[in-house]
Amino acid sequence: MRYAKITDRLAELGGAKWAVHNTARDREAQGAKIIELTIGEPDIPVDPALIDACETSMRRGRTHYSNGRGEVGLLDALVEKYKPVWPDVTPENILCFPGTQTALYTVMTALVDAGQGVLVGDPYYATYAGVIRASGAELQSVPLSIEHGFIMQPGDLRAAITKKSRVLLLNTPHNPSGALLDRATLVELGKIAIEHDLWIVCDEVYEDLVFEGTFASPLEIEELRDRTIVTSSISKTFAATGFRSGWAVGPEELCTKVLPISETILFGNQPFIADATEVALRGNFDTAARMCKSYAARVDMIETELAGCDVLKPGKVSGGMFAMIDVGATGMNGEEFAWGLLDDQNVAVMPGASFGENAKNLIRVALTVPDDELREAIKRIRAFAEKSA
């Protein structure tokens, strides 16, 4: 039978990246005791008030078709959220989606065609390759190094730009590394985007999980607003990953052009989820603050446990839910290390190659497990590394 070319473009971008994770889950189901550091699922529950908000909304009949752009209350709450960085923002600058992933896919569909290029820092979040290649566009890698704290260097961006380049895709705080882009860096990257007439798409889903430094958005830089689209959601800030509630914020013209694409795919998300999201955005929840405190302490613990280890080099982490560790000095790449670690120590981590070629000698560990469990995992990682080197 015949299939569309998109099936070939995405054929290797699905579950294969998560092979270590899936194998660990299978072994656990068979009775093995695995310490799982593969995915960023918060280890604190969603606030009961958000569950109550969903239930209340459903019971008062908010279970019917939604507005394609977003529910009025949620749009107003998002305007309030973004006014501090964009004083002139209106509901016409906002589109609501079932999660950041959907927002990124739809926005990218509107910005690039087959044969064009999207510049992305490498390593990058595993699904970015899919949202880019779905349109037939090319992922143009911009190397991020552990020596520079995984911060994109303007010179590296310039070197990666070609005549095909149309979009610069940023992520701050960064998954998988935890790097945070400061305002000065955003200004310099923005100048290059202006010079080469690039759109800037900035994934800010971890914006409230910053424990070193100050979060900055390209939206707060006035000369970048006409070319910037920010995506985010409540998944991480409110430990509400299963709610699937996100949004995109950008120029009115861009939103007008994206809306028909969004309506073709979705025609709005659930009104009761929108109502719970509005409650989250308007409320005074301490979920993110508690996560920040835990994750910062866990980063410090990783550095302490790996102090003096000559074959493991942890990267700098300023925010988010993950840390990267360079395992190249063991003589193994990240893929070999991850499989060996799982077999030898029953610890599951993500191979760096799942996040791009530039991360092939790295592993990613999640900070989202209890302190004692993470400490034990890091001890086992060090023991495996030192005996394997």
C-alpha distance (Angstrom), angle and dihedral (degrees) to the residues before:
residue distance angle dihedral
M1 . . .
R2 3.80 . .
Y3 3.81 124.7 .
A4 3.78 136.2 -173.6
K5 3.81 117.0 -97.2
I6 3.80 91.2 -112.9
T7 3.80 89.0 75.2
D8 3.80 89.4 61.6
R9 3.81 94.0 43.3
L10 3.80 91.5 55.1
A11 3.80 99.2 33.6
E12 3.81 95.2 104.7
L13 3.80 97.4 35.5
G14 3.79 101.1 75.8
G15 3.78 131.3 70.4
A16 3.80 95.8 -17.3
K17 3.81 90.2 82.7
W18 3.80 89.3 58.5
A19 3.80 97.7 48.7
V20 3.83 94.6 120.3
H21 3.81 90.8 48.3
N22 3.82 93.0 48.1
T23 3.81 92.6 46.8
A24 3.80 90.4 49.8
R25 3.81 90.1 51.9
D26 3.82 90.6 49.8
R27 3.80 91.8 50.8
E28 3.78 91.3 47.7
A29 3.80 90.1 52.2
Q30 3.80 87.3 54.6
G31 3.81 91.9 54.4
A32 3.81 105.3 -88.4
K33 3.81 116.5 136.2
I34 3.79 104.7 -128.3
I35 3.80 127.3 -178.3
E36 3.79 101.1 -141.7
L37 3.80 117.4 -151.6
T38 3.80 97.0 156.7
I39 3.79 108.3 99.4
G40 3.79 136.4 42.0
E41 3.78 101.6 -121.6
P42 3.84 108.2 147.9
D43 3.78 113.3 -116.5
I44 3.79 93.0 -140.4
P45 3.82 122.2 72.5
V46 3.78 127.2 -111.7
D47 3.80 111.6 -91.2
P48 3.84 110.6 -90.4
A49 3.81 89.0 -130.4
L50 3.81 90.0 69.5
I51 3.80 91.4 51.4
D52 3.79 88.9 49.0
A53 3.81 89.8 49.7
C54 3.81 90.5 54.5
E55 3.78 92.5 48.8
T56 3.80 93.8 46.3
S57 3.78 90.7 49.0
M58 3.79 93.5 50.3
R59 3.79 92.7 47.2
R60 3.79 90.8 54.5
G61 3.77 90.8 54.5
R62 3.80 103.4 -95.4
T63 3.81 91.7 142.1
H64 3.80 101.6 100.4
Y65 3.80 134.9 92.5
S66 3.77 117.1 -46.3
N67 3.78 135.0 -139.6
G68 3.81 110.2 -90.9
R69 3.82 92.5 -130.0
G70 3.80 96.0 42.5
E71 3.79 140.8 -78.9
V72 3.81 114.2 -63.1
G73 3.80 95.3 -121.4
L74 3.77 93.0 50.4
L75 3.80 92.9 46.3
D76 3.80 89.7 52.5
A77 3.82 90.8 48.9
L78 3.80 90.3 51.1
V79 3.81 90.9 49.8
E80 3.81 88.0 55.2
K81 3.81 90.6 47.9
Y82 3.81 94.6 53.2
K83 3.81 100.9 36.8
P84 3.83 92.7 89.0
V85 3.82 89.8 62.4
W86 3.82 98.3 28.9
P87 3.83 110.7 29.2
D88 3.82 94.0 -173.3
V89 3.81 97.3 50.1
T90 3.84 115.7 133.3
P91 3.82 135.1 177.7
E92 3.82 86.9 -92.5
N93 3.81 87.4 69.1
I94 3.81 93.6 57.0
L95 3.81 137.6 74.7
C96 3.81 124.0 -177.5
F97 3.81 123.3 -140.8
P98 3.82 140.5 173.5
G99 3.79 93.2 -95.4
T100 3.79 138.1 -34.4
Q101 3.79 92.5 -77.7
T102 3.80 92.1 62.3
A103 3.78 91.0 44.8
L104 3.81 92.0 52.7
Y105 3.80 93.0 47.2
T106 3.79 93.5 49.8
V107 3.80 95.4 43.8
M108 3.80 92.1 47.4
T109 3.81 89.8 50.1
A110 3.80 87.9 57.5
L111 3.81 95.9 47.7
V112 3.81 108.2 43.7
D113 3.77 139.2 41.5
A114 3.78 132.7 -163.4
G115 3.78 112.1 -62.0
Q116 3.80 95.8 23.0
G117 3.80 125.6 111.2
V118 3.81 138.7 -118.0
L119 3.80 116.9 -162.5
V120 3.80 113.2 -140.3
G121 3.79 132.7 173.7
D122 3.81 110.1 -112.9
P123 3.03 118.2 -111.7
Y124 3.80 93.1 50.8
Y125 3.80 138.4 167.4
A126 3.79 108.0 -73.9
T127 3.82 97.7 -117.0
Y128 3.82 96.2 51.8
A129 3.79 91.2 85.8
G130 3.79 89.4 57.0
V131 3.79 97.6 49.2
I132 3.80 88.8 49.8
R133 3.78 99.5 43.6
A134 3.80 93.4 44.2
S135 3.80 88.1 77.1
G136 3.79 92.8 45.0
A137 3.81 91.6 -106.6
E138 3.79 122.6 137.1
L139 3.80 125.7 -113.8
Q140 3.81 106.9 -129.0
S141 3.78 108.7 -158.3
V142 3.81 121.4 -137.9
P143 3.82 108.7 -167.9
L144 3.81 117.8 -120.3
S145 3.79 113.9 -166.1
I146 3.78 132.1 -156.7
E147 3.83 87.5 -133.5
H148 3.83 89.8 64.0
G149 3.80 92.9 42.4
F150 3.82 89.7 -105.8
I151 3.82 89.5 -70.1
M152 3.80 113.8 147.4
Q153 3.80 109.8 -112.1
P154 3.82 116.5 -141.4
G155 3.81 90.9 -134.1
D156 3.80 91.5 54.7
L157 3.80 90.6 49.6
R158 3.80 91.8 51.4
A159 3.79 91.1 49.8
A160 3.82 92.0 52.8
I161 3.82 97.1 50.7
T162 3.80 117.7 104.9
K163 3.80 135.2 170.7
K164 3.82 86.9 -90.1
S165 3.82 94.4 59.2
R166 3.81 115.3 114.9
V167 3.83 107.1 150.2
L168 3.80 138.2 38.0
L169 3.82 109.2 -153.1
L170 3.80 113.1 -158.0
N171 3.80 131.3 -179.1
T172 3.80 121.7 -164.9
P173 2.97 125.2 -154.1
H174 3.77 83.0 28.3
N175 3.77 129.0 -125.4
P176 3.02 119.8 -127.2
S177 3.83 98.9 18.3
G178 3.82 106.9 36.1
A179 3.83 92.3 -127.7
L180 3.81 118.7 155.3
L181 3.80 123.5 -147.6
D182 3.80 111.4 -139.0
R183 3.79 122.9 -146.9
A184 3.80 94.3 -103.1
T185 3.80 91.4 55.8
L186 3.80 91.4 47.5
V187 3.81 89.4 52.3
E188 3.81 91.5 52.9
L189 3.80 93.6 45.5
G190 3.80 88.6 46.0
K191 3.81 91.7 54.9
I192 3.79 89.1 56.4
A193 3.80 90.8 47.7
I194 3.81 90.1 53.3
E195 3.79 92.0 46.2
H196 3.82 91.6 53.7
D197 3.83 96.9 33.5
L198 3.80 94.1 -117.4
W199 3.77 127.7 163.9
I200 3.80 114.3 -127.2
V201 3.80 116.4 -141.0
C202 3.80 110.7 -173.8
D203 3.81 121.2 -168.4
E204 3.82 104.9 -153.5
V205 3.79 100.4 170.3
Y206 3.84 91.3 129.8
E207 3.81 95.3 47.1
D208 3.81 94.0 121.4
L209 3.81 94.6 46.0
V210 3.81 98.0 77.1
F211 3.80 119.0 131.9
E212 3.80 101.7 164.7
G213 3.78 122.1 40.2
T214 3.81 131.3 -2.0
F215 3.78 124.9 -66.6
A216 3.82 115.6 -118.0
S217 3.80 130.7 -174.8
P218 3.82 129.6 -159.9
L219 3.82 85.9 -128.4
E220 3.80 89.1 73.1
I221 3.82 90.1 60.0
E222 3.80 104.1 83.3
E223 3.81 97.4 -153.4
L224 3.82 90.7 55.2
R225 3.81 99.3 50.9
D226 3.80 96.1 88.9
R227 3.82 90.1 59.4
T228 3.82 102.5 33.2
I229 3.80 129.8 97.6
V230 3.80 117.3 -177.5
T231 3.80 121.4 -161.2
S232 3.79 126.5 -166.5
S233 3.80 144.0 141.4
I234 3.79 145.0 -165.4
S235 3.81 92.3 -102.6
K236 3.79 98.5 100.8
T237 3.82 105.3 20.7
F238 3.80 91.9 53.6
A239 3.84 99.8 27.4
A240 3.81 86.1 -117.4
T241 3.80 101.1 133.1
G242 3.81 94.6 147.6
F243 3.81 95.0 52.1
R244 3.82 91.2 76.1
S245 3.77 96.6 -152.6
G246 3.79 120.7 148.3
W247 3.78 144.2 137.2
A248 3.79 147.9 -156.0
V249 3.82 125.0 -132.2
G250 3.79 122.2 -164.2
P251 3.82 148.2 109.9
E252 3.79 115.8 -23.6
E253 3.81 92.4 -123.1
L254 3.80 90.6 53.1
C255 3.80 91.8 49.6
T256 3.81 90.8 48.9
K257 3.80 90.2 54.1
V258 3.81 94.4 44.1
L259 3.82 95.6 47.7
P260 3.84 96.7 76.5
I261 3.80 89.7 50.3
S262 3.79 90.6 50.4
E263 3.80 91.6 46.9
T264 3.79 90.9 49.4
I265 3.81 90.7 55.3
L266 3.80 101.7 33.4
F267 3.78 118.2 -4.5
G268 3.76 91.2 -149.1
N269 3.77 134.9 -39.5
Q270 3.80 129.4 -101.7
P271 3.83 114.9 -54.9
F272 3.82 92.5 -144.2
I273 3.81 90.3 54.1
A274 3.80 89.0 48.3
D275 3.80 89.5 52.6
A276 3.81 91.7 51.1
T277 3.80 89.4 48.3
E278 3.79 89.9 52.6
V279 3.82 89.2 51.7
A280 3.80 89.5 50.7
L281 3.80 94.3 49.7
R282 3.81 94.7 45.0
G283 3.80 95.5 41.3
N284 3.77 134.4 85.1
F285 3.79 103.6 -118.3
D286 3.80 124.9 165.5
T287 3.82 96.1 -157.9
A288 3.82 95.7 109.3
A289 3.80 93.2 43.3
R290 3.80 91.1 54.0
M291 3.79 91.6 48.0
C292 3.81 91.6 48.6
K293 3.78 91.3 53.0
S294 3.82 92.1 49.5
Y295 3.79 96.2 44.1
A296 3.81 94.1 47.0
A297 3.81 90.3 52.2
R298 3.81 90.3 48.0
V299 3.80 91.8 52.1
D300 3.80 88.9 52.7
M301 3.80 89.5 48.3
I302 3.82 92.0 52.4
E303 3.81 90.5 51.5
T304 3.81 90.7 48.8
E305 3.81 94.0 48.4
L306 3.82 91.9 48.3
A307 3.81 96.0 44.0
G308 3.78 110.4 128.0
C309 3.80 93.7 13.4
D310 3.80 106.5 133.4
V311 3.81 96.8 -165.2
L312 3.82 101.3 49.6
K313 3.80 124.6 62.9
P314 3.81 118.0 -174.2
G315 3.78 117.7 -152.1
K316 3.79 125.6 -127.4
V317 3.82 112.6 -88.9
S318 3.81 122.1 -161.7
G319 3.78 101.2 163.3
G320 3.78 148.2 -18.7
M321 3.80 127.9 62.3
F322 3.79 104.8 -70.1
A323 3.78 145.6 65.9
M324 3.79 129.8 -157.5
I325 3.80 123.7 -140.5
D326 3.79 124.7 -165.2
V327 3.81 108.6 -134.5
G328 3.84 97.3 171.6
A329 3.81 93.7 110.1
T330 3.80 89.3 65.8
G331 3.81 88.7 68.3
M332 3.80 90.7 -112.8
N333 3.77 130.6 100.6
G334 3.81 119.7 -129.8
E335 3.79 94.0 -93.3
E336 3.79 93.9 52.3
F337 3.80 91.5 43.8
A338 3.82 93.9 50.0
W339 3.80 94.3 51.0
G340 3.80 92.6 43.7
L341 3.80 91.0 48.4
L342 3.79 91.8 51.1
D343 3.81 92.4 49.6
D344 3.81 96.0 42.5
Q345 3.80 104.2 34.3
N346 3.83 107.2 16.7
V347 3.81 90.8 -120.7
A348 3.80 118.8 133.6
V349 3.82 119.7 -152.4
M350 3.79 132.6 161.1
P351 3.82 117.8 -101.5
G352 3.79 110.8 -123.1
A353 3.80 91.6 -127.7
S354 3.82 87.7 71.6
F355 3.81 84.7 71.7
G356 3.78 100.4 44.9
E357 3.78 143.4 -58.0
N358 3.80 92.8 -82.1
A359 3.82 90.0 63.3
K360 3.80 96.7 52.2
N361 3.83 93.0 117.5
L362 3.80 93.8 46.7
I363 3.78 137.5 81.0
R364 3.81 126.8 -153.2
V365 3.80 121.2 -137.8
A366 3.79 124.3 -167.2
L367 3.80 119.1 -128.5
T368 3.80 91.1 -153.8
V369 3.81 101.5 98.3
P370 3.82 127.7 87.8
D371 3.80 116.7 -79.1
D372 3.81 97.2 -110.1
E373 3.79 91.9 48.2
L374 3.79 93.1 49.1
R375 3.80 92.1 47.0
E376 3.79 90.6 52.6
A377 3.79 90.7 47.8
I378 3.81 92.7 51.8
K379 3.81 90.6 48.8
R380 3.80 88.9 53.4
I381 3.82 91.7 46.2
R382 3.81 89.6 53.2
A383 3.80 93.0 45.9
F384 3.80 91.9 50.4
A385 3.79 92.3 46.5
E386 3.78 95.5 48.9
K387 3.78 95.3 47.6
S388 3.81 92.0 45.4
A389 3.80 97.6 48.7
